[in-house]
Amino acid sequence: MRPSGRNPDEMRPIFIKTDVTRHAEGSCLIKCGDTHVICTASIEERVPPFLRNGGLGWVTAEYGMLPRATHSRMRRESAAGRQSGRTQEIQRLISRSLRMSIDRVVLGERQIIVDCDVIQADGGTRCAAITGGWVALRMAVTKLMQAGDIASDPITDHVAAVSCGIYAGQPVLDLDYPEDSEAGTDANFVMTGASQMIEVQASAEGVAFSRDRLETLTELAQKGVAELVAAQTAAVS
C-alpha cells in the first residue's frame, strides 16, 4: 500500500493554471499533488555570446526552491554565495529538456529564459518544473507568433517529465516525498508527447534493479507523461 493510498499506476492530481504573473511572456502555476512550482518564460532579443550571428535561438532555464518550500527552512542559495550542485544539475536538465521541444532555426536569434521556482516541495520538483516550464515556453512562443515576430511555430512537440520508482518492492508511478525518501530505485523520465525519450535518470538506492523492472518503470512513465501532456494541452488551449 502506498502512503497516499494511490494505485501503483496512479498519478497525483495535476493542476495547471496559466497567466499567473503579470509581466512574463508566459507563466503558469503547476501543482502535482503537494508539489507546487511557478514557471515563467521571458523573451530576450539577444542570445548568449557563443551563439551570436549564428541564426539560432536559445532556450535555457533557472531553478530554485523558496526557503520554506520544505518541512524546515532552507538557507537561500544567494545568501550562501553560490548555487548547490543539485540546483545546477537540475537547471541543466530542465534546459536540455525544453530545448528538445523547439526548432532553434525557426525561433530565430533570440533567447527564452524559463524560471522555475518551487514554492512547495513534496517530491518530483524537477519533473514538475519541466512539465510546467514547457507550458510557460509554449505561451511565450505563441505571443511571438501573434506579434508576427516569427513566421511559423518553432515548437515541435510537448515535453513532460515524471518520476517512477520501486517502493516497498513494487514499481510505482509519480513518487511523493515519503516514497521518494524510501524508494529502493528512483527514476526520472523526460519524454516528448510522442513518447520519445529525452532523458532517463535511474539509480538504485538500496538494491540493484533488473532490466525487466526498468521496462516496467518505463511503461509507467509513458502512462504518466500521457496524462501530463493532456493537462498541458488543456492548459494552453
Order of alpha helices (4+ residues) and beta strands (2+ residues): beta-beta-beta-beta-alpha-alpha-alpha-beta-alpha-beta-beta-alpha-beta-beta-alpha
